[in-house]
Amino acid sequence: MSNYNRRNFIRMSAIAGTGLTIAGSISSLYAKSGSLAGKRVGIIGLDTSHAVAFTKTLNALDAAAVYGGYKVVAAYPKGSNDILSSVERIPGYIEEVKKLGVEIVSSIADLLKKVDVVLLETNDGRLHLEQALQVFKAGKPMFIDKPVAASLADASAIFAAAKQYKTPVFSSSSLRYMTGISDIGQGKIGRVLGAETFSPAKLEKTHPDLFWYGIHGVEMLFAIMGTGCKTVTRIHTDDTDIVVGVWNDGRVGSFRGTRSGKNDYGARVFGEKGNVILGEFSGYNPLLQQIIKFFETGVAPVNPEETLEIAAFMEAADESKAKGGAPVNMKTLK
């Protein structure tokens, strides 16, 4: 960015701070140099704090080189229709991203004309298949925030459509990139023999139990253990869920979901060379860095098979609950 353009951007940011709208300023500012070619990010859904956090990082004047010059230029704010905690956030989040130079558009079709890549941030997983299909048909690479969908069937349909339209896509919770998990994947403690993860597991009546919030701890479990879960057993009380998976090779991994006490995230991992405790969540930027790398390369850091197994694990947990805690064979859900 030239010194002139930088001064211009600072001036516009100051104006935005007074509450004046500067919709489209990011896009117009870079138009002359063409430096945004291929790097225009669009957001679908402004009903989650993730959308604002990603925009603040990417659109910062001093954005780190690791973010590749990608900028959020437009957003379609509509998210959930009936989840009150989501609906109520939208007006405030609209104002926040407008101050960061983001243009608000009235439809996904309008958004897709203005952007190169998409962050699907709608908090309501039930809408993801319908929204994702429009993006796939336009051929825009896309990240889908958790949950990938509100059912295994919809998740399967999303990845099938991505394959049909030859459009790169991936989905992940930010907790997959908790400090220390990548070290385990690189063999720090040798072969992983088992793991216990925990996270809040608030319930939302419109979603299967773990799809709404428990997915954070479940995603951590699979990031550590890998795929290959065979059976799932769940103990459920008002305050707690304990979900135990037995893997094909006999390893055992469990997730503890909490609805009382202190909200926290972490894991205990058992390996051939030692055991470790993980408990440092470093925010959304580690995930965002993976998203940008994905936009640059088209290579998903999490493969569809793993994301689908996570969805199957969560559905199996619901089935086990319905059966009074009886084990459920994962193969019956695939």
C-alpha distance (Angstrom), angle and dihedral (degrees) to the residues before:
residue distance angle dihedral
M1 . . .
S2 3.81 . .
N3 3.79 120.5 .
Y4 3.80 88.4 -111.7
N5 3.79 93.0 53.6
R6 3.80 91.4 43.9
R7 3.83 90.4 53.9
N8 3.80 89.0 46.9
F9 3.79 91.3 51.6
I10 3.79 92.4 48.9
R11 3.80 89.6 50.3
M12 3.81 91.9 50.5
S13 3.79 91.2 46.8
A14 3.80 89.6 54.3
I15 3.80 90.3 50.7
A16 3.80 89.5 49.3
G17 3.78 89.5 54.1
T18 3.80 88.7 64.4
G19 3.79 89.7 59.8
L20 3.83 98.2 -100.7
T21 3.81 115.9 139.6
I22 3.80 117.4 -113.0
A23 3.80 97.6 175.2
G24 3.78 111.5 176.0
S25 3.81 95.5 13.4
I26 3.81 94.4 126.3
S27 3.79 91.8 51.8
S28 3.80 95.3 44.4
L29 3.80 93.3 44.7
Y30 3.78 92.4 59.0
A31 3.80 96.4 36.9
K32 3.82 96.3 96.3
S33 3.78 97.6 50.6
G34 3.78 94.1 40.2
S35 3.79 88.9 -139.5
L36 3.80 90.5 137.7
A37 3.79 93.4 58.9
G38 3.79 106.4 133.9
K39 3.81 91.8 -1.4
R40 3.80 102.5 84.4
V41 3.81 109.1 124.5
G42 3.79 122.9 -156.3
I43 3.80 125.4 -164.2
I44 3.80 125.5 -148.7
G45 3.80 111.1 -160.6
L46 3.79 128.1 22.2
D47 3.80 96.5 -162.6
T48 3.80 97.1 100.3
S49 3.78 132.2 65.7
H50 3.81 88.4 -129.4
A51 3.81 90.4 74.5
V52 3.79 92.3 55.8
A53 3.82 93.4 43.1
F54 3.82 92.8 51.9
T55 3.81 91.0 47.4
K56 3.80 93.4 50.0
T57 3.80 91.2 52.7
L58 3.81 97.6 44.4
N59 3.81 97.1 41.3
A60 3.80 96.0 44.9
L61 3.81 114.8 123.2
D62 3.79 89.2 -127.5
A63 3.81 97.1 41.1
A64 3.80 109.1 163.6
A65 3.79 119.9 -106.8
V66 3.80 89.5 -115.0
Y67 3.82 87.7 74.6
G68 3.80 89.9 63.8
G69 3.80 97.6 -137.0
Y70 3.81 92.8 -68.3
K71 3.82 113.3 154.9
V72 3.79 132.7 -171.2
V73 3.81 104.1 -122.1
A74 3.81 103.6 165.7
A75 3.80 141.4 18.4
Y76 3.79 136.5 -167.6
P77 3.80 101.5 -150.7
K78 3.79 102.8 -162.7
G79 3.78 112.4 115.1
S80 3.78 130.1 149.9
N81 3.79 120.7 4.3
D82 3.79 98.1 -154.7
I83 3.82 112.2 17.0
L84 3.78 99.6 101.6
S85 3.81 96.0 -160.3
S86 3.80 88.0 58.0
V87 3.80 99.5 39.9
E88 3.80 92.8 52.3
R89 3.81 92.8 56.2
I90 3.79 97.2 57.5
P91 3.85 101.3 81.8
G92 3.79 92.7 50.2
Y93 3.79 94.1 45.0
I94 3.81 90.6 49.1
E95 3.79 89.6 58.2
E96 3.80 92.4 46.3
V97 3.80 95.4 53.8
K98 3.81 93.0 41.8
K99 3.79 87.7 59.9
L100 3.79 87.0 55.6
G101 3.80 91.6 57.5
V102 3.80 98.8 -97.3
E103 3.80 119.9 147.5
I104 3.81 115.4 -134.5
V105 3.80 113.2 -139.2
S106 3.79 131.4 -166.5
S107 3.81 101.2 -130.6
I108 3.78 143.7 18.6
A109 3.81 88.2 -114.6
D110 3.82 90.0 58.9
L111 3.80 90.8 46.7
L112 3.78 93.4 52.9
K113 3.82 91.4 56.7
K114 3.81 90.8 59.4
V115 3.81 104.5 42.1
D116 3.80 142.5 59.6
V117 3.81 100.9 -155.9
V118 3.80 134.4 22.0
L119 3.79 139.2 -138.0
L120 3.82 107.5 -159.5
E121 3.80 100.0 -155.0
T122 3.81 102.6 160.7
N123 3.81 105.1 139.9
D124 3.81 92.2 -145.3
G125 3.80 109.6 82.8
R126 3.80 91.5 -164.2
L127 3.82 89.5 73.2
H128 3.79 97.6 48.3
L129 3.81 99.1 89.6
E130 3.80 93.8 51.4
Q131 3.81 92.1 45.1
A132 3.80 95.0 43.1
L133 3.81 93.2 52.7
Q134 3.81 90.4 62.3
V135 3.80 90.7 52.0
F136 3.81 93.6 46.8
K137 3.79 91.8 51.1
A138 3.81 88.6 53.5
G139 3.81 90.5 50.3
K140 3.81 95.9 -125.2
P141 3.83 118.0 150.7
M142 3.80 108.8 -118.7
F143 3.78 143.0 -164.3
I144 3.83 114.6 -154.3
D145 3.79 114.8 -155.1
K146 3.77 120.6 -138.5
P147 2.92 128.9 -36.6
V148 3.80 97.7 39.2
A149 3.83 85.0 -153.4
A150 3.79 139.8 -26.6
S151 3.80 94.4 -103.2
L152 3.77 141.1 28.8
A153 3.81 89.6 -117.3
D154 3.82 92.6 57.0
A155 3.80 91.9 43.9
S156 3.81 89.9 53.2
A157 3.80 90.5 48.4
I158 3.82 91.2 51.6
F159 3.79 93.7 54.6
A160 3.80 91.8 42.7
A161 3.81 89.7 53.7
A162 3.82 91.6 47.3
K163 3.80 88.5 54.9
Q164 3.81 92.0 45.9
Y165 3.80 93.0 52.1
K166 3.83 93.5 36.6
T167 3.81 91.2 -126.4
P168 3.83 121.4 147.8
V169 3.81 115.4 -121.5
F170 3.77 140.1 161.0
S171 3.78 139.2 170.8
S172 3.79 133.1 -154.8
S173 3.77 145.5 154.0
S174 3.80 114.5 -116.2
L175 3.83 87.6 -122.7
R176 3.81 89.8 73.5
Y177 3.79 84.6 76.4
M178 3.80 97.5 49.8
T179 3.81 111.5 145.2
G180 3.81 110.8 -82.2
I181 3.80 100.2 20.2
S182 3.80 93.6 98.4
D183 3.83 89.9 51.4
I184 3.79 89.2 56.8
G185 3.79 90.3 50.4
Q186 3.79 88.7 52.9
G187 3.81 91.8 55.8
K188 3.80 103.2 -98.9
I189 3.82 92.0 148.1
G190 3.79 97.0 24.2
R191 3.78 119.9 -120.6
V192 3.80 112.6 2.5
L193 3.80 109.4 -117.9
G194 3.80 97.8 -177.7
A195 3.79 145.2 -31.7
E196 3.79 143.2 -151.2
T197 3.81 116.7 -154.6
F198 3.79 130.2 -178.5
S199 3.79 138.1 -168.9
P200 3.79 139.5 147.4
A201 3.81 112.0 -71.7
K202 3.79 105.3 -164.6
L203 3.80 113.3 177.3
E204 3.81 128.2 -127.9
K205 3.82 117.2 -168.3
T206 3.82 92.8 -139.7
H207 3.82 93.7 58.8
P208 3.80 135.4 54.4
D209 3.81 106.1 -94.7
L210 3.80 103.3 -97.9
F211 3.81 97.0 32.6
W212 3.81 92.6 75.0
Y213 3.81 102.9 54.3
G214 3.77 111.0 -26.2
I215 3.79 87.2 74.9
H216 3.81 88.5 84.5
G217 3.79 92.8 67.1
V218 3.81 92.9 37.4
E219 3.81 90.9 53.3
M220 3.80 89.4 51.6
L221 3.81 89.6 51.4
F222 3.81 92.6 54.6
A223 3.80 93.1 42.2
I224 3.81 86.7 58.4
M225 3.82 102.0 35.2
G226 3.80 101.0 32.8
T227 3.79 124.2 -145.3
G228 3.80 128.0 -46.5
C229 3.80 104.0 87.8
K230 3.81 110.7 163.7
T231 3.81 108.0 -178.7
V232 3.80 135.5 16.0
T233 3.81 128.4 -155.3
R234 3.80 124.8 -176.4
I235 3.79 134.6 -162.3
H236 3.80 111.7 -164.4
T237 3.81 132.8 -169.3
D238 3.80 131.0 157.8
D239 3.80 91.7 -94.1
T240 3.79 104.3 29.7
D241 3.78 145.4 36.1
I242 3.78 123.2 -165.4
V243 3.80 113.6 -171.0
V244 3.80 118.9 -174.3
G245 3.78 123.5 -164.9
V246 3.79 126.1 -166.2
W247 3.80 113.1 -154.2
N248 3.80 124.9 -143.2
D249 3.80 91.1 -105.2
G250 3.81 93.3 52.8
R251 3.81 97.5 -100.1
V252 3.80 117.0 138.0
G253 3.79 126.9 -141.9
S254 3.79 127.8 177.1
F255 3.79 139.6 -167.9
R256 3.81 124.7 -152.9
G257 3.80 114.5 -159.5
T258 3.80 117.5 -165.5
R259 3.80 132.7 -158.1
S260 3.81 99.7 173.8
G261 3.77 136.3 46.3
K262 3.79 123.4 25.9
N263 3.81 116.6 -9.9
D264 3.78 106.9 -125.4
Y265 3.79 143.7 149.7
G266 3.77 130.2 -141.5
A267 3.78 150.3 114.4
R268 3.78 144.9 -138.6
V269 3.79 112.8 -143.7
F270 3.79 125.9 -164.7
G271 3.81 117.8 -153.5
E272 3.79 141.1 171.9
K273 3.82 91.3 -107.1
G274 3.79 99.7 36.5
N275 3.77 147.9 -43.7
V276 3.81 126.9 -92.8
I277 3.79 136.9 -167.8
L278 3.80 118.1 -142.0
G279 3.78 122.7 -163.0
E280 3.79 111.9 138.7
F281 3.80 115.8 108.4
S282 3.79 107.9 -171.6
G283 3.80 99.0 -168.8
Y284 3.79 132.9 -108.0
N285 3.80 101.2 -50.2
P286 3.83 97.4 85.5
L287 3.81 88.0 57.0
L288 3.81 91.8 44.2
Q289 3.79 90.0 53.8
Q290 3.80 89.0 55.0
I291 3.80 90.1 48.8
I292 3.81 92.2 53.0
K293 3.80 91.0 47.8
F294 3.81 87.4 51.5
F295 3.82 91.4 50.9
E296 3.81 89.4 50.4
T297 3.81 97.2 47.3
G298 3.81 106.2 22.6
V299 3.82 87.4 -132.1
A300 3.82 114.3 127.1
P301 3.83 115.2 -135.6
V302 3.82 89.7 -150.2
N303 3.77 117.3 45.7
P304 3.82 122.5 -134.7
E305 3.80 92.8 -116.0
E306 3.79 91.8 61.5
T307 3.80 94.1 46.0
L308 3.81 90.2 49.5
E309 3.81 91.3 49.2
I310 3.81 89.2 52.6
A311 3.82 89.2 53.8
A312 3.80 90.6 47.2
F313 3.82 90.7 49.9
M314 3.81 90.6 53.9
E315 3.81 92.7 47.2
A316 3.79 90.3 47.9
A317 3.81 88.4 52.8
D318 3.80 89.5 56.4
E319 3.79 91.1 48.5
S320 3.80 91.1 49.8
K321 3.81 89.6 50.8
A322 3.82 89.9 51.3
K323 3.82 88.9 51.3
G324 3.79 93.5 52.2
G325 3.79 95.5 -101.6
A326 3.81 98.7 -45.3
P327 3.84 116.3 152.7
V328 3.82 115.3 -97.6
N329 3.79 122.5 -150.8
M330 3.81 110.1 -129.5
K331 3.80 91.8 -146.0
T332 3.79 90.3 69.8
L333 3.83 89.5 64.4
K334 3.81 99.9 47.6
